[in-house]
Amino acid sequence: MRIKVGYELVYECPQPTPMLLMLNIHYSRASDIVVPDHLVTDPPLPITAYRDGFGNWCSRIVAPKGVTRISTSAVVRDSGKPDVVVPTARQHTLEELPEEALVFLLASRYCETELLSDVAWELFSKTEPGWNRVQAICDFVHNHIKFDYMQARATRTAFEAYTEKVGVCRDYAHLALTFCRCMNIPARYCTGYLGDIGVPPPYGVMDFAGWFEVYLGGQWYTFDARNNTPRIGRVLIARGRDAVDVALSTTFGPNTLTGFTVITDEMPDAA
């Protein structure tokens, strides 16, 4: 299938404001891009591109005083298959793990392993190591947190999501991947597009999505504690330790987000 993705973000700034943007499709999907996702600004602005420490594509701009629109539209080829499920994927011992996976065992800004380690071992120590353990973590988090956009909070950590029992997709991901790290399973945060392909209505307002990946059986696998079922049509934008590393925009000055639209639609076969 082909999936049309895109967004429009509208910022109002009282003064020129530097911004870091992480809004391009991840390089791992480069061969699937049919129509490239060129970032467009209105008014037109100089854009500097770079890769961050995790390999994500990033851009730098200075938004002028007033209103700035940032947008793109792209088409991505996708297999149309749901997330891979491999119940036999095993958990590695620490000495077996590749060096690049070790950072995803550590605490990070939103993932306080030191506060949740005892909880994790109490809840999951008797589960079968490997895929079944990660799925048990997802089952717990999926049932423990109540999804509520009205109670979204940019500063909520994994420990706070555990104690408050409420949140949005990023909170599900943060809590689940923190539990995985506590159980010595490398886990990294992901953000990207995830539409309602293959999901029965009613549909909510489209937004960017947060999920996570774990290292099992010699490779990284996708898990999604928010939806807790294999989904079709994920389009990755960025990976990192947590939401800090994959923030869609980081602004260095006062601003107001006055418009926010995300598009993720399966295109008709004729297209």
Summary of the structure (lengths in Angstrom):
residues: 271
radius of gyration: 18.8
end to end distance: 9.9
largest distance: 57.2
contacts: 840
relative contact order: 0.24
helix: 24%
strand: 35%
